[in-house]
Amino acid sequence: MAISYNKLWKLLIDKQMSKVYLRDSIGMGPSTLAKLSKNQRVSLEVLEKICKELNCNFGDIIDFIEE
C-alpha cells in the first residue's frame, strides 16, 4: 500500500501557499514536511491540522494507491 500527497501540493498551488508557509502555520516540523514530500506516512494529527488550515477533507489532500 502506498499513499500520495500530490493532491495536497496541487491544493497549495491553487491557494498560492508555499510548503514552508503551511509548515509554519500549523507548527509542523521540517522532518514531517520532508516525509510528506517523500509520500511517507505521517500522523493523523498532522493531517487534521493541514485540513483545518486549508479548510478541506482528507480526501482532498491524500490518495491511497494500491501496489
PDB file of N, CA, C and O in Angstrom, chain B, residues numbered from 101:
ATOM      1  N   MET B 101       0.839  -1.188   0.000  1.00  0.00           N
ATOM      2  CA  MET B 101       0.000   0.000   0.000  1.00  0.00           C
ATOM      3  C   MET B 101       0.880   1.246   0.000  1.00  0.00           C
ATOM      4  O   MET B 101       1.909   1.313   0.671  1.00  0.00           O
ATOM      5  N   ALA B 102       0.438   2.214  -0.769  1.00  0.00           N
ATOM      6  CA  ALA B 102       1.192   3.462  -0.849  1.00  0.00           C
ATOM      7  C   ALA B 102       0.228   4.637  -0.771  1.00  0.00           C
ATOM      8  O   ALA B 102      -0.961   4.512  -1.063  1.00  0.00           O
ATOM      9  N   ILE B 103       0.757   5.751  -0.381  1.00  0.00           N
ATOM     10  CA  ILE B 103      -0.035   6.969  -0.317  1.00  0.00           C
ATOM     11  C   ILE B 103       0.645   8.047  -1.148  1.00  0.00           C
ATOM     12  O   ILE B 103       1.854   8.015  -1.377  1.00  0.00           O
ATOM     13  N   SER B 104      -0.156   8.990  -1.586  1.00  0.00           N
ATOM     14  CA  SER B 104       0.362  10.098  -2.373  1.00  0.00           C
ATOM     15  C   SER B 104      -0.242  11.399  -1.851  1.00  0.00           C
ATOM     16  O   SER B 104      -1.441  11.481  -1.585  1.00  0.00           O
ATOM     17  N   TYR B 105       0.590  12.391  -1.712  1.00  0.00           N
ATOM     18  CA  TYR B 105       0.146  13.716  -1.274  1.00  0.00           C
ATOM     19  C   TYR B 105       0.109  14.702  -2.441  1.00  0.00           C
ATOM     20  O   TYR B 105       0.137  15.913  -2.225  1.00  0.00           O
ATOM     21  N   ASN B 106       0.045  14.196  -3.674  1.00  0.00           N
ATOM     22  CA  ASN B 106       0.025  15.089  -4.836  1.00  0.00           C
ATOM     23  C   ASN B 106      -1.153  16.062  -4.782  1.00  0.00           C
ATOM     24  O   ASN B 106      -1.031  17.214  -5.199  1.00  0.00           O
ATOM     25  N   LYS B 107      -2.291  15.596  -4.269  1.00  0.00           N
ATOM     26  CA  LYS B 107      -3.449  16.485  -4.150  1.00  0.00           C
ATOM     27  C   LYS B 107      -3.145  17.659  -3.215  1.00  0.00           C
ATOM     28  O   LYS B 107      -3.597  18.780  -3.451  1.00  0.00           O
ATOM     29  N   LEU B 108      -2.385  17.397  -2.166  1.00  0.00           N
ATOM     30  CA  LEU B 108      -2.006  18.464  -1.230  1.00  0.00           C
ATOM     31  C   LEU B 108      -1.186  19.520  -1.943  1.00  0.00           C
ATOM     32  O   LEU B 108      -1.448  20.713  -1.793  1.00  0.00           O
ATOM     33  N   TRP B 109      -0.196  19.096  -2.719  1.00  0.00           N
ATOM     34  CA  TRP B 109       0.679  20.065  -3.411  1.00  0.00           C
ATOM     35  C   TRP B 109      -0.115  20.878  -4.423  1.00  0.00           C
ATOM     36  O   TRP B 109       0.111  22.079  -4.566  1.00  0.00           O
ATOM     37  N   LYS B 110      -1.052  20.228  -5.131  1.00  0.00           N
ATOM     38  CA  LYS B 110      -1.888  20.956  -6.089  1.00  0.00           C
ATOM     39  C   LYS B 110      -2.781  21.965  -5.374  1.00  0.00           C
ATOM     40  O   LYS B 110      -2.978  23.081  -5.854  1.00  0.00           O
ATOM     41  N   LEU B 111      -3.322  21.563  -4.215  1.00  0.00           N
ATOM     42  CA  LEU B 111      -4.169  22.469  -3.443  1.00  0.00           C
ATOM     43  C   LEU B 111      -3.379  23.684  -2.956  1.00  0.00           C
ATOM     44  O   LEU B 111      -3.885  24.806  -2.967  1.00  0.00           O
ATOM     45  N   LEU B 112      -2.138  23.455  -2.529  1.00  0.00           N
ATOM     46  CA  LEU B 112      -1.296  24.581  -2.099  1.00  0.00           C
ATOM     47  C   LEU B 112      -1.055  25.549  -3.250  1.00  0.00           C
ATOM     48  O   LEU B 112      -1.075  26.766  -3.063  1.00  0.00           O
ATOM     49  N   ILE B 113      -0.828  24.999  -4.447  1.00  0.00           N
ATOM     50  CA  ILE B 113      -0.620  25.855  -5.621  1.00  0.00           C
ATOM     51  C   ILE B 113      -1.883  26.667  -5.897  1.00  0.00           C
ATOM     52  O   ILE B 113      -1.810  27.869  -6.153  1.00  0.00           O
ATOM     53  N   ASP B 114      -3.039  26.008  -5.846  1.00  0.00           N
ATOM     54  CA  ASP B 114      -4.304  26.702  -6.096  1.00  0.00           C
ATOM     55  C   ASP B 114      -4.544  27.824  -5.093  1.00  0.00           C
ATOM     56  O   ASP B 114      -5.104  28.864  -5.440  1.00  0.00           O
ATOM     57  N   LYS B 115      -4.121  27.612  -3.850  1.00  0.00           N
ATOM     58  CA  LYS B 115      -4.304  28.618  -2.799  1.00  0.00           C
ATOM     59  C   LYS B 115      -3.124  29.583  -2.710  1.00  0.00           C
ATOM     60  O   LYS B 115      -3.084  30.443  -1.830  1.00  0.00           O
ATOM     61  N   GLN B 116      -2.159  29.436  -3.628  1.00  0.00           N
ATOM     62  CA  GLN B 116      -0.959  30.272  -3.669  1.00  0.00           C
ATOM     63  C   GLN B 116      -0.265  30.289  -2.309  1.00  0.00           C
ATOM     64  O   GLN B 116       0.076  31.346  -1.778  1.00  0.00           O
ATOM     65  N   MET B 117      -0.065  29.089  -1.760  1.00  0.00           N
ATOM     66  CA  MET B 117       0.549  28.920  -0.450  1.00  0.00           C
ATOM     67  C   MET B 117       1.790  28.038  -0.595  1.00  0.00           C
ATOM     68  O   MET B 117       1.747  27.017  -1.281  1.00  0.00           O
ATOM     69  N   SER B 118       2.869  28.419   0.033  1.00  0.00           N
ATOM     70  CA  SER B 118       4.088  27.618  -0.040  1.00  0.00           C
ATOM     71  C   SER B 118       4.080  26.505   1.004  1.00  0.00           C
ATOM     72  O   SER B 118       3.343  26.566   1.988  1.00  0.00           O
ATOM     73  N   LYS B 119       4.892  25.509   0.781  1.00  0.00           N
ATOM     74  CA  LYS B 119       5.039  24.414   1.746  1.00  0.00           C
ATOM     75  C   LYS B 119       5.546  24.954   3.083  1.00  0.00           C
ATOM     76  O   LYS B 119       5.104  24.517   4.145  1.00  0.00           O
ATOM     77  N   VAL B 120       6.454  25.886   3.021  1.00  0.00           N
ATOM     78  CA  VAL B 120       7.038  26.453   4.243  1.00  0.00           C
ATOM     79  C   VAL B 120       5.987  27.245   5.011  1.00  0.00           C
ATOM     80  O   VAL B 120       5.944  27.186   6.240  1.00  0.00           O
ATOM     81  N   TYR B 121       5.144  27.981   4.303  1.00  0.00           N
ATOM     82  CA  TYR B 121       4.080  28.723   4.979  1.00  0.00           C
ATOM     83  C   TYR B 121       3.130  27.755   5.685  1.00  0.00           C
ATOM     84  O   TYR B 121       2.749  27.984   6.833  1.00  0.00           O
ATOM     85  N   LEU B 122       2.749  26.678   5.002  1.00  0.00           N
ATOM     86  CA  LEU B 122       1.879  25.679   5.609  1.00  0.00           C
ATOM     87  C   LEU B 122       2.542  25.087   6.846  1.00  0.00           C
ATOM     88  O   LEU B 122       1.918  24.970   7.900  1.00  0.00           O
ATOM     89  N   ARG B 123       3.802  24.720   6.710  1.00  0.00           N
ATOM     90  CA  ARG B 123       4.550  24.144   7.836  1.00  0.00           C
ATOM     91  C   ARG B 123       4.528  25.075   9.042  1.00  0.00           C
ATOM     92  O   ARG B 123       4.237  24.650  10.160  1.00  0.00           O
ATOM     93  N   ASP B 124       4.834  26.330   8.811  1.00  0.00           N
ATOM     94  CA  ASP B 124       4.896  27.303   9.902  1.00  0.00           C
ATOM     95  C   ASP B 124       3.513  27.598  10.497  1.00  0.00           C
ATOM     96  O   ASP B 124       3.382  27.796  11.704  1.00  0.00           O
ATOM     97  N   SER B 125       2.499  27.624   9.652  1.00  0.00           N
ATOM     98  CA  SER B 125       1.165  27.997  10.137  1.00  0.00           C
ATOM     99  C   SER B 125       0.537  26.930  11.022  1.00  0.00           C
ATOM    100  O   SER B 125      -0.310  27.247  11.858  1.00  0.00           O
ATOM    101  N   ILE B 126       0.939  25.658  10.854  1.00  0.00           N
ATOM    102  CA  ILE B 126       0.364  24.607  11.703  1.00  0.00           C
ATOM    103  C   ILE B 126       1.364  24.069  12.721  1.00  0.00           C
ATOM    104  O   ILE B 126       1.038  23.173  13.500  1.00  0.00           O
ATOM    105  N   GLY B 127       2.581  24.615  12.717  1.00  0.00           N
ATOM    106  CA  GLY B 127       3.585  24.178  13.686  1.00  0.00           C
ATOM    107  C   GLY B 127       4.177  22.821  13.373  1.00  0.00           C
ATOM    108  O   GLY B 127       4.560  22.083  14.280  1.00  0.00           O
ATOM    109  N   MET B 128       4.253  22.489  12.112  1.00  0.00           N
ATOM    110  CA  MET B 128       4.813  21.216  11.669  1.00  0.00           C
ATOM    111  C   MET B 128       6.336  21.319  11.604  1.00  0.00           C
ATOM    112  O   MET B 128       6.876  22.349  11.203  1.00  0.00           O
ATOM    113  N   GLY B 129       7.013  20.268  11.992  1.00  0.00           N
ATOM    114  CA  GLY B 129       8.465  20.250  11.929  1.00  0.00           C
ATOM    115  C   GLY B 129       8.965  20.008  10.527  1.00  0.00           C
ATOM    116  O   GLY B 129       8.232  19.481   9.690  1.00  0.00           O
ATOM    117  N   PRO B 130      10.212  20.387  10.250  1.00  0.00           N
ATOM    118  CA  PRO B 130      10.778  20.185   8.916  1.00  0.00           C
ATOM    119  C   PRO B 130      10.863  18.706   8.528  1.00  0.00           C
ATOM    120  O   PRO B 130      10.746  18.371   7.349  1.00  0.00           O
ATOM    121  N   SER B 131      11.060  17.837   9.488  1.00  0.00           N
ATOM    122  CA  SER B 131      11.147  16.404   9.159  1.00  0.00           C
ATOM    123  C   SER B 131       9.786  15.863   8.714  1.00  0.00           C
ATOM    124  O   SER B 131       9.719  14.972   7.868  1.00  0.00           O
ATOM    125  N   THR B 132       8.716  16.396   9.276  1.00  0.00           N
ATOM    126  CA  THR B 132       7.374  15.974   8.856  1.00  0.00           C
ATOM    127  C   THR B 132       7.091  16.447   7.442  1.00  0.00           C
ATOM    128  O   THR B 132       6.510  15.709   6.647  1.00  0.00           O
ATOM    129  N   LEU B 133       7.493  17.664   7.119  1.00  0.00           N
ATOM    130  CA  LEU B 133       7.330  18.168   5.758  1.00  0.00           C
ATOM    131  C   LEU B 133       8.133  17.316   4.783  1.00  0.00           C
ATOM    132  O   LEU B 133       7.678  17.047   3.671  1.00  0.00           O
ATOM    133  N   ALA B 134       9.318  16.892   5.191  1.00  0.00           N
ATOM    134  CA  ALA B 134      10.136  16.023   4.340  1.00  0.00           C
ATOM    135  C   ALA B 134       9.429  14.686   4.104  1.00  0.00           C
ATOM    136  O   ALA B 134       9.462  14.155   2.994  1.00  0.00           O
ATOM    137  N   LYS B 135       8.796  14.147   5.133  1.00  0.00           N
ATOM    138  CA  LYS B 135       8.045  12.895   4.975  1.00  0.00           C
ATOM    139  C   LYS B 135       6.899  13.071   3.982  1.00  0.00           C
ATOM    140  O   LYS B 135       6.668  12.212   3.131  1.00  0.00           O
ATOM    141  N   LEU B 136       6.193  14.180   4.097  1.00  0.00           N
ATOM    142  CA  LEU B 136       5.113  14.449   3.149  1.00  0.00           C
ATOM    143  C   LEU B 136       5.653  14.535   1.721  1.00  0.00           C
ATOM    144  O   LEU B 136       5.046  14.004   0.791  1.00  0.00           O
ATOM    145  N   SER B 137       6.783  15.196   1.553  1.00  0.00           N
ATOM    146  CA  SER B 137       7.387  15.353   0.231  1.00  0.00           C
ATOM    147  C   SER B 137       7.811  14.021  -0.374  1.00  0.00           C
ATOM    148  O   SER B 137       7.861  13.872  -1.595  1.00  0.00           O
ATOM    149  N   LYS B 138       8.115  13.056   0.487  1.00  0.00           N
ATOM    150  CA  LYS B 138       8.539  11.724   0.027  1.00  0.00           C
ATOM    151  C   LYS B 138       7.389  10.720   0.030  1.00  0.00           C
ATOM    152  O   LYS B 138       7.614   9.520  -0.123  1.00  0.00           O
ATOM    153  N   ASN B 139       6.161  11.202   0.202  1.00  0.00           N
ATOM    154  CA  ASN B 139       4.967  10.348   0.254  1.00  0.00           C
ATOM    155  C   ASN B 139       5.069   9.267   1.320  1.00  0.00           C
ATOM    156  O   ASN B 139       4.650   8.128   1.114  1.00  0.00           O
ATOM    157  N   GLN B 140       5.632   9.646   2.460  1.00  0.00           N
ATOM    158  CA  GLN B 140       5.721   8.726   3.590  1.00  0.00           C
ATOM    159  C   GLN B 140       4.574   9.016   4.552  1.00  0.00           C
ATOM    160  O   GLN B 140       3.947  10.074   4.491  1.00  0.00           O
ATOM    161  N   ARG B 141       4.313   8.069   5.430  1.00  0.00           N
ATOM    162  CA  ARG B 141       3.215   8.215   6.382  1.00  0.00           C
ATOM    163  C   ARG B 141       3.526   9.266   7.440  1.00  0.00           C
ATOM    164  O   ARG B 141       4.652   9.376   7.925  1.00  0.00           O
ATOM    165  N   VAL B 142       2.495  10.033   7.782  1.00  0.00           N
ATOM    166  CA  VAL B 142       2.577  10.997   8.875  1.00  0.00           C
ATOM    167  C   VAL B 142       1.387  10.746   9.790  1.00  0.00           C
ATOM    168  O   VAL B 142       0.467  10.012   9.429  1.00  0.00           O
ATOM    169  N   SER B 143       1.404  11.344  10.957  1.00  0.00           N
ATOM    170  CA  SER B 143       0.342  11.097  11.930  1.00  0.00           C
ATOM    171  C   SER B 143      -0.981  11.710  11.468  1.00  0.00           C
ATOM    172  O   SER B 143      -1.021  12.661  10.688  1.00  0.00           O
ATOM    173  N   LEU B 144      -2.038  11.133  11.973  1.00  0.00           N
ATOM    174  CA  LEU B 144      -3.382  11.639  11.698  1.00  0.00           C
ATOM    175  C   LEU B 144      -3.534  13.058  12.231  1.00  0.00           C
ATOM    176  O   LEU B 144      -4.252  13.872  11.650  1.00  0.00           O
ATOM    177  N   GLU B 145      -2.864  13.348  13.324  1.00  0.00           N
ATOM    178  CA  GLU B 145      -2.909  14.692  13.903  1.00  0.00           C
ATOM    179  C   GLU B 145      -2.380  15.733  12.919  1.00  0.00           C
ATOM    180  O   GLU B 145      -2.951  16.817  12.797  1.00  0.00           O
ATOM    181  N   VAL B 146      -1.303  15.415  12.225  1.00  0.00           N
ATOM    182  CA  VAL B 146      -0.736  16.337  11.233  1.00  0.00           C
ATOM    183  C   VAL B 146      -1.736  16.544  10.098  1.00  0.00           C
ATOM    184  O   VAL B 146      -1.967  17.673   9.666  1.00  0.00           O
ATOM    185  N   LEU B 147      -2.326  15.452   9.617  1.00  0.00           N
ATOM    186  CA  LEU B 147      -3.298  15.564   8.533  1.00  0.00           C
ATOM    187  C   LEU B 147      -4.509  16.386   8.960  1.00  0.00           C
ATOM    188  O   LEU B 147      -5.050  17.152   8.162  1.00  0.00           O
ATOM    189  N   GLU B 148      -4.938  16.234  10.208  1.00  0.00           N
ATOM    190  CA  GLU B 148      -6.057  17.030  10.727  1.00  0.00           C
ATOM    191  C   GLU B 148      -5.721  18.518  10.727  1.00  0.00           C
ATOM    192  O   GLU B 148      -6.543  19.347  10.340  1.00  0.00           O
ATOM    193  N   LYS B 149      -4.507  18.849  11.164  1.00  0.00           N
ATOM    194  CA  LYS B 149      -4.086  20.253  11.199  1.00  0.00           C
ATOM    195  C   LYS B 149      -4.031  20.843   9.799  1.00  0.00           C
ATOM    196  O   LYS B 149      -4.430  21.987   9.582  1.00  0.00           O
ATOM    197  N   ILE B 150      -3.530  20.050   8.840  1.00  0.00           N
ATOM    198  CA  ILE B 150      -3.459  20.513   7.451  1.00  0.00           C
ATOM    199  C   ILE B 150      -4.865  20.779   6.927  1.00  0.00           C
ATOM    200  O   ILE B 150      -5.120  21.820   6.321  1.00  0.00           O
ATOM    201  N   CYS B 151      -5.773  19.840   7.160  1.00  0.00           N
ATOM    202  CA  CYS B 151      -7.154  20.001   6.684  1.00  0.00           C
ATOM    203  C   CYS B 151      -7.829  21.214   7.313  1.00  0.00           C
ATOM    204  O   CYS B 151      -8.565  21.938   6.643  1.00  0.00           O
ATOM    205  N   LYS B 152      -7.578  21.429   8.589  1.00  0.00           N
ATOM    206  CA  LYS B 152      -8.170  22.587   9.257  1.00  0.00           C
ATOM    207  C   LYS B 152      -7.637  23.885   8.654  1.00  0.00           C
ATOM    208  O   LYS B 152      -8.400  24.818   8.403  1.00  0.00           O
ATOM    209  N   GLU B 153      -6.327  23.940   8.424  1.00  0.00           N
ATOM    210  CA  GLU B 153      -5.712  25.148   7.856  1.00  0.00           C
ATOM    211  C   GLU B 153      -6.208  25.419   6.438  1.00  0.00           C
ATOM    212  O   GLU B 153      -6.437  26.569   6.066  1.00  0.00           O
ATOM    213  N   LEU B 154      -6.372  24.360   5.650  1.00  0.00           N
ATOM    214  CA  LEU B 154      -6.769  24.515   4.251  1.00  0.00           C
ATOM    215  C   LEU B 154      -8.280  24.422   4.040  1.00  0.00           C
ATOM    216  O   LEU B 154      -8.769  24.563   2.919  1.00  0.00           O
ATOM    217  N   ASN B 155      -9.018  24.182   5.138  1.00  0.00           N
ATOM    218  CA  ASN B 155     -10.475  24.064   5.066  1.00  0.00           C
ATOM    219  C   ASN B 155     -10.882  22.995   4.043  1.00  0.00           C
ATOM    220  O   ASN B 155     -11.611  23.271   3.091  1.00  0.00           O
ATOM    221  N   CYS B 156     -10.396  21.779   4.264  1.00  0.00           N
ATOM    222  CA  CYS B 156     -10.667  20.684   3.346  1.00  0.00           C
ATOM    223  C   CYS B 156     -10.803  19.368   4.119  1.00  0.00           C
ATOM    224  O   CYS B 156     -10.733  19.361   5.348  1.00  0.00           O
ATOM    225  N   ASN B 157     -10.995  18.267   3.411  1.00  0.00           N
ATOM    226  CA  ASN B 157     -11.102  16.937   3.999  1.00  0.00           C
ATOM    227  C   ASN B 157      -9.895  16.094   3.611  1.00  0.00           C
ATOM    228  O   ASN B 157      -9.124  16.471   2.728  1.00  0.00           O
ATOM    229  N   PHE B 158      -9.734  14.949   4.276  1.00  0.00           N
ATOM    230  CA  PHE B 158      -8.592  14.070   3.997  1.00  0.00           C
ATOM    231  C   PHE B 158      -8.503  13.708   2.510  1.00  0.00           C
ATOM    232  O   PHE B 158      -7.419  13.703   1.926  1.00  0.00           O
ATOM    233  N   GLY B 159      -9.646  13.408   1.913  1.00  0.00           N
ATOM    234  CA  GLY B 159      -9.667  13.012   0.501  1.00  0.00           C
ATOM    235  C   GLY B 159      -9.205  14.106  -0.441  1.00  0.00           C
ATOM    236  O   GLY B 159      -8.877  13.837  -1.597  1.00  0.00           O
ATOM    237  N   ASP B 160      -9.176  15.349   0.049  1.00  0.00           N
ATOM    238  CA  ASP B 160      -8.725  16.472  -0.766  1.00  0.00           C
ATOM    239  C   ASP B 160      -7.199  16.595  -0.795  1.00  0.00           C
ATOM    240  O   ASP B 160      -6.650  17.310  -1.633  1.00  0.00           O
ATOM    241  N   ILE B 161      -6.506  15.890   0.133  1.00  0.00           N
ATOM    242  CA  ILE B 161      -5.050  16.058   0.217  1.00  0.00           C
ATOM    243  C   ILE B 161      -4.271  14.750   0.090  1.00  0.00           C
ATOM    244  O   ILE B 161      -3.048  14.781  -0.046  1.00  0.00           O
ATOM    245  N   ILE B 162      -4.945  13.614   0.132  1.00  0.00           N
ATOM    246  CA  ILE B 162      -4.229  12.346   0.148  1.00  0.00           C
ATOM    247  C   ILE B 162      -4.948  11.329  -0.737  1.00  0.00           C
ATOM    248  O   ILE B 162      -6.177  11.307  -0.810  1.00  0.00           O
ATOM    249  N   ASP B 163      -4.162  10.493  -1.403  1.00  0.00           N
ATOM    250  CA  ASP B 163      -4.675   9.390  -2.209  1.00  0.00           C
ATOM    251  C   ASP B 163      -4.053   8.086  -1.741  1.00  0.00           C
ATOM    252  O   ASP B 163      -2.884   8.039  -1.358  1.00  0.00           O
ATOM    253  N   PHE B 164      -4.849   7.036  -1.780  1.00  0.00           N
ATOM    254  CA  PHE B 164      -4.362   5.679  -1.494  1.00  0.00           C
ATOM    255  C   PHE B 164      -4.102   5.006  -2.836  1.00  0.00           C
ATOM    256  O   PHE B 164      -4.964   5.009  -3.715  1.00  0.00           O
ATOM    257  N   ILE B 165      -2.926   4.436  -2.991  1.00  0.00           N
ATOM    258  CA  ILE B 165      -2.534   3.798  -4.236  1.00  0.00           C
ATOM    259  C   ILE B 165      -2.235   2.335  -3.980  1.00  0.00           C
ATOM    260  O   ILE B 165      -1.337   2.003  -3.207  1.00  0.00           O
ATOM    261  N   GLU B 166      -2.989   1.461  -4.630  1.00  0.00           N
ATOM    262  CA  GLU B 166      -2.707   0.023  -4.476  1.00  0.00           C
ATOM    263  C   GLU B 166      -1.496  -0.339  -5.301  1.00  0.00           C
ATOM    264  O   GLU B 166      -1.361   0.080  -6.450  1.00  0.00           O
ATOM    265  N   GLU B 167      -0.624  -1.115  -4.709  1.00  0.00           N
ATOM    266  CA  GLU B 167       0.594  -1.525  -5.426  1.00  0.00           C
ATOM    267  C   GLU B 167       0.419  -2.904  -6.013  1.00  0.00           C
ATOM    268  O   GLU B 167       1.333  -3.423  -6.653  1.00  0.00           O
TER     269      GLU B 167
END
